[in-house]
Amino acid sequence: MQRNLPNGMTAILPNEEFLNRSGRTYDGTGIPSHLTEPVFTKEEFAKKRDSAFDRAVSVLRNDV
């Protein structure tokens, strides 16, 4: 579903519901993560780090 906005921008929203094989939808809450990692902590800001990103890269590289 697409709408042109007065400022020349366009807003696009899905107008479908996607279901998994069992008929469950993840609209609204999204797909729950099986990994947890603290994000945006004061320590991370102080060290200019992003542990969630670092862990995601590590998992994708199979380093864990």
C-alpha positions in Angstrom: 0.0 0.0 0.0 1.7 3.2 -1.2 0.8 6.8 -0.4 2.4 9.9 -1.9 3.0 12.5 0.7 2.7 16.3 0.1 6.4 16.9 0.6 7.3 14.6 -2.3 8.1 11.6 -0.1 6.3 8.2 -0.3 5.0 6.1 2.6 4.8 2.4 1.9 3.0 -0.1 4.3 2.5 -3.8 3.8 -1.2 -4.7 3.2 -0.7 -8.4 3.5 -0.3 -10.8 6.4 2.5 -13.3 6.2 2.0 -16.6 8.0 4.4 -19.5 8.8 3.5 -23.1 8.0 1.4 -23.5 11.1 -0.5 -20.3 10.4 1.2 -18.1 13.0 1.8 -14.5 12.1 4.6 -12.3 13.5 3.0 -9.0 12.5 3.3 -6.5 15.4 5.8 -8.3 17.7 8.1 -9.6 15.1 10.1 -12.9 15.3 11.4 -13.5 18.8 15.2 -13.8 19.0 16.8 -16.8 20.5 19.9 -14.8 21.3 20.0 -11.9 23.8 22.6 -9.1 24.0 22.5 -5.8 25.9 22.3 -2.8 23.7 22.8 0.9 24.1 24.3 0.7 27.6 26.2 3.6 29.0 29.4 1.5 28.9 28.9 0.8 25.2 28.3 4.5 24.4 31.4 5.4 26.4 33.5 2.9 24.5 31.8 3.6 21.2 30.9 -0.1 20.9 27.9 -2.0 19.6 28.0 -5.5 21.2 24.8 -6.6 19.5 26.4 -5.9 16.1 29.6 -7.5 17.1 27.8 -10.6 18.3 25.7 -10.8 15.1 28.8 -10.7 13.0 30.4 -13.4 15.1 27.3 -15.6 14.8 27.2 -15.1 11.1 30.8 -16.0 10.8 30.3 -19.1 13.0 32.9 -17.8 15.4 30.8 -18.8 18.5 
